[in-house]
Amino acid sequence: METFLIKALQLILSLSLLVIIHEMGHFLFAKLFKTRVEKFCLFFDPWFTLFKFKPKKSETEYAVGWLPLGGYVKISGMIDESMDTEQMKQPVKPWEFRAKPAWQRLLIMVGGVVFNFLLALFIYSMILFAWGDAYIPVQKAPLGMDFNETMHQVGFEDGDVLISADGVPFERMGTDLLTGIVDARQVTVLRNGEPASVYIPDNLMDRLLADSTRFADFRYPYVIDSLVADSPAQLAGLQPGDSITRMDGQSISFQDFLLTMDQRRRQAESATNDSLRNALRQVNLTYMRDGVTHNLTLKADTAFKVGVYAVMQTDRLLPVVQKKYTFFSSIPAGVELGVNTLAGYVDQMKYLFSKEGAKQLGGFGTIGSIFPATWDWHQFWYMTAFLSIILAFMNILPIPALDGGHVLFLLYEIIARRKPSDKFMERAQVAGMFILFALLIWANLNDVLRFLF
């Protein structure tokens, strides 16, 4: 329950900030062009609001709604979510949206998207300034990668070190690496110290989207952090700092060791004689201590435990590249990170229109799940910047009821030199809202189905 509340609080705080900044973009451009804003509302408020006030001598009422699905600014003389058609039947007033030149209306409509994108660039820059950048070079992973079943079927093997895709070197884990693999014809890996090629089928992304597991992860060395007193490992002479490299002559990672011992435990449970069970408990290990290789044999306890606590800190197990930024160097680096994030997200959108991609569409449950289970300001701001990028891109899509729909009609007006009729705009707004609510229901239904099944 505590984990759910922490994730929910982060989600609400992040979305509140993003909605306020987005609507502030519309609000400030409207004020710049002397267009009246009747209401500024965080979240939606059908039937009633949680809080509202209107400063003296202000044209704008500020409110907080009860439905946390977004927010809005109600601009005079504009067909929007409020569907205030009666206002549109009145004579045009000079302070209304419809009275302004098309270029001013265009800037008012793109203001929210521009502010969200600028917010993302600012947050990314400040993240780099405050925390720097840290990543694990995939080409230098000492034990390579573990792959899921789909990647095994394609031809990858656990322990492969990812080198390049169609000759383009890999640098770090992330969406760029995955995109590079699925879009490539050939991926080069280092396998047992020798280069090897894996040929990529055209439908790899569809197959990966159908998986419930990540396509790959680093293989972690098995380094001893501490030992249980009088445990098999301690009695056999293992010490903190020892690195276990082989089991029964086979190279292993920490994950391999746990998996093998669990398999032996299940075999022992179904064994029919004590000699087989005792044989399964015998473990032959090779380990490194101060650069010297040693071998030993120990006998696991009846639960198939050896009494070792492994080092779990990534920076003690894998090579981590650390980059620090000054305030001024963080700004172009943050801009580059934001632009690359947007480009990667746009590139990933093409998979949404496949059968498996549509199943991956997620609602508020999916969004909330990307936040950490414990409060971490670095991750909070990183996810907020990413969501700001998504919000900016989704809002500029040419769908009526979104900013992009209004922009589309304004561009038509500028090119054709005539406005779409108010009746057309009303119908387009209704159609757009229907599309958005259908997508919202579909996305959150996917969340429910994933939770149940």
N, C-alpha and C positions, 0 to 999 in steps of 0.2 A: 504493500500500500504506500509506503514511504517513497519507493522508487517511482511509482505512478504519479504521486503528487509533485515530486521534484521535476519530472519530465513535463507534466502539465503546466507547472508554474513557469518553466523556461519557455514553453511554447506560447503561452499567453503573453508573457512579457515581450518575447521576440516579435510576435505578430502585432501587438499593440504599437510597438515602436515603428514597425514597417508601415502599418496603416496610417499612423499619424504623419510620418514623413511623406508618404505617397499623397495623402490628401492635402498636406501643406504645399506640395508642388502645385496642385491645381489652385489652391487658395491664393498663394502669393502671386501667381501669374494673373489670376482674375483681379486681384487688387491693383496690380501694376497697370492694368488696362481699364481701371475704374469700372469694373463689373461687380455688381452686387452679389455677395454670397449670403444667402439667407440662413444656412445652417452648416455647421461643421460637426460631424458625428463620428465618434469612434465606435465601431461595431454597428450593426443594424438595429433599428428600433421600431419594428412593426407593433402597433397598438399602444406601446408605452416606452418610456425611457427610464433608465436607472437614475440619471442625474442630468440636469440641464441648467444653464444660466445664460443671461444675456447682459453684458456690461452696458452701463449707461452710455447713450449716444453711439451705440454700436448697431450696425445693421445685421450683425451675425449672432445667431444663437449657437452656443457650444453645448454638446450633449454627449452622453455615453449610453449606448444601447445595450440591450440584454442578449443579443444574438451575435456571438463572436465569429462571424463569417466574413468580416471585412469592415468597411466604413464608407462614408461618402461626404461630399460637400454638395449642398443644394444651391446651384447657381441660378439666379433669376433668368427667365427666358430661355431655358434649355430643357429639352426632353431627356430625362434621365430616369434613375431608378424610382423616383417618386411618382412618375407618370402623371404629373400635374398638368393635364391637358387644358383645364379651365384657364390657367394663366396664359397659355398660348393663344387663346381666343381673344385676348385683350389687345388693344393697340400697343405697338412696340414702344418701349421706354428706352431712353438713351443709355441707361445703366444696365440694360439686359444683355445677356450673352448673344442673342440673335441680332442685336443692333451693332455688334462689333464687326470690323473687317475680318475676312476669312483667315488672314495670317495671324491675327490676334487670337481668334478662336482656336486655331491650330496649336499655338503655343500654350494656351490654357489647357488643352486636352493632353498634350505630351508632357506637361509639367510634372505629373505624378511619376511617370516612367523615368524621366530624366533625374528626378530627385532620388528615386530608389537606386538607380544605377550609380549615381554619385555617392550615395550613402555606402553602397557596397565597396566602391573604390577607397573611400575614406577608412572604412573599418578594416579592410585588408591591409592598408598602409599602416594603420596604428597597431595591428596585430604583429606585423613584421618589425615595427619599431620597438614594441614592448617585449615580444617573446622571440623574435627572430624566426628563422626557418630551420626545421630539422627533418631529415629524411634518410632512409636507408637506400644506398645505391644497389639496385637489384643485381647488377653485374658483379658485385662484391659480396653477395650473400654467401657465407662460407659453406653452407649445406644446401644451397639452392632453394627450391620451392616445393611445397606439397600442393598437388592439384586435385580437383574434384573428379568425379567419375567421367563426366562429359569430356574434360580435357584429356583424361587417360585414353578414352576411346579415339580421340583425334590423333593421339600419338605422343603426348607429353608423358614423362615419367617423373615420379617423385625424386627429387635431388637434382633435376635439371636447373641450370643457371640460365636465366633469360638474358640473351645478348642483344638481339636486334630483330626488327620486323622489316622485311624487304630492304635490308641494309641500313635502316634507320635505328641507331642505338637506343636501347631502353635506358631510362635514368632512374625513375622511382615508381613505386606502386601508385595506382590511381586510375581515374577514368581514361586518361591519355594512354596509359599502357594497355588497358583492356581494348580501347578503340583501335590502337595500333595492331593488336593481335587479330581481332576479328575482321579488320579491313585488309589484312595482309594476305598475300598468296603463300608466303614462306616465312617461318620464324626460325631463327638460328638460336640454338641453345648450346651450352657446354655440358656434356654428359660424360661422366667418368674421366674428366680432363680432356676430352676430345670434342671438337665442334660436331654438331648434328643438326639436321634440318627436320622441321615439322611442317607439313603442308596443311593449310587451313581450308576447310570446306566453306562454301558460301553461306550455309545456314547455321554457322557456329553461334551467332548471337541469339537466334531463336532458341537454340538448344540450351544455351546458358540461362536465358530468361526463364525457362521452364524449371530450372534447378532451384532447390531451396537452400543451397550452400554456395559460399563464395567460390569463385573459379580457381583461386590460388591463394596461398599464404606462405610466409617465410617458414622454413624449417629451423627450429631453435635448437642450438647445441644443448646437451644435457650436462650442465655444470652444477656441481653440488654447492648448495648454500650452507646447509647444516644437516646434522644427522640425529636420529633418535637414539638416546642412550641405550646401549646393549642391543642394538638392532643388528640384523644380519650384515648390513653394510658397514657399520662401525666395527663389529667383531672381525670382519674380513680385512680391515685396514684402510678403508676409504676415508678421505679427509675432506673438509671444506676446501673448495677451490679446484678439486679434481674434476676433469672433464671426461665423461664417459663417451667414447667414440664408437665402440663396436660391441655387439652382443652376438655371441655364438659365431664370431667371424664376420658378421654383416655390419656395414656402416649404419648407424642409427642416429636419429634425432630424439629429442625429449618426447615428442608425440609418438614416435615409433616404439619407444620403450614402454610407455603406458599402454599402447594398443596391444603389444605383444604379451605383456603380463596379464592383461584382461582376457585375451584369447586363451592363454594357458590356464587361467582360473576356470574358465567355462569348460575347457577340456577336462580338467581335473574333476569337476563336479559330475561329469558323466562317465568318468573312468570306473572300471570294474575291479581294479586291484590297487593295492597300496604302492607297489613298485612303480607303476606308471605315474601315480600322483607324485611320488617322491622325485621321479626323474624330471617331471615338469617343473618342479621347484628349483632344480639346479640351474644356475645362471652363470654363464661364462662371459666375463666382461673384459674389455680393453679400455684403459683410461690413460690420460695424459696428466703428468704432474711435473711442473717446472720444466716442461719441454721434453721430458723423458716418458717413453711408452712403457706401460706395465700391464700385466695380465693377472687375473684372479678368478676364482670360482667361489660363489657363495650360494647359500640355500635360502630362498625366500621363505617367509613365515606361511602359516596355513591360509592366510588371506591373500597370499601372493604379493605382499608388500616387502620392500627391502629396507625401509626406514630412512629414506632420503628426502630432504626438502630441496627442491631445485631452485636455482637462481631464476627469478621471473622478470627482472628489469631488462627491458629491451636493449638499453644502451650498454649493458654489461655483456650482452650476448652477440649482438650484431654491430657492424660498423655504422655509426651514425654520423652523417655530415651536418655540421652546425654552421648556419650563416647568421651573422649579426648585421643589423642595419642602423645607420644614423637616422635622425629624423628626416633629413633631406633625401637620403638615398632610399628610404622606405617608400616615398611617394611614387616614383616611377616604378619601383618593384611591385607596389600594391596595385597600380594601374594595370601593369602587365598581367598580374595574377587575376584581376577581375575580368579583363578582356579574354584571357585564356579560359577562364571558368565559363563565361558566357558562350564562347565558341564551342567548348566541349558540350555544354548543355544543349545548345541548338543542334549539334551533330547527333546527340543521343535521341532527339525528338523523333527522328525517322523511324525508330524502332517501336514507337508508341502505336503506329498504325498496323502493326502485325498482330496476329491472334494472341501470341504470348505477351507481347508488349502491352496490349490493352488490359491483360490480367494484372500487370504490374502497377497499373495506375492506382495511386493510393490517396486517401483522404487525410483527415486530421490525425488519425491513429498512426499512419505511416510517417507523417511529418513529425509528430511528437516522439516517435521511436528513434529518430536520428540524434536526439539530444542525449547527453550522457546521463547515467543513473545517479551520479553524484554531481554536485554543483562545481562546474569548472569554467571559469570566466574565459579562458582561452578557447575552449570548444564552443561555449555559448556564442561568443562574438563571431567565431568562424562560421557556425551554422547560420547565424543571423545574416551575415554577409551573403552567404550562399542563397538563403531564402529571398533576400532582397533582389538578387540577380534573377531568380525564378519569377518573382512577382513582377519585375519590370518586363521580362520577356513575355509572360503570359498576358499581361495587360495590353501589350502592343499588338497582339494577334488581331487580325481584321474580323473580329466577331462582334456583331451589334450588341450593345450593352456594355462592352469593354471599351477602354480608351481607344484601342486600335480600330474599332468599328466607327467611332466618331471621326477618327483621323482619316479613315478611308473615304467617308462621305465628304469631308472637308477638302480632301485632295481632288475628288470628283468635281466639287464646286469650283475650285480654283482653276481646274483644267477646262471644264465645260462652261464656266462663267454663269452658272445658274444653280440655285439651291434645290436639293431634294425637297419635296413637299412635306409639310408637317404631318400629314396623314401617313406618308411613307415612313417617316422617321419613327412615328408611334408604333407602326406595325413591325418595323425592324427591331425596335427596342424590346417589344414583347417576344419576338422570335429569338433574339439574343438571350434574353433572360431564361427562356425555355431551354435553350441549349446549355446554358451555364448550370441551371438547376439539374438537368439530366446528367451532366458530367459530374456534378457534386454528389448526386445520389449514387452514381456508378462507382466513383472513387471510394466513397465511404462504405458502400456495400462490399467492395473488394476487401476492405479492412476487416469487416465483420466475418466474411467467409474465411479469411486467413486466420483469424482468431479462433474460429470454431473448428476448422479442419487443418 
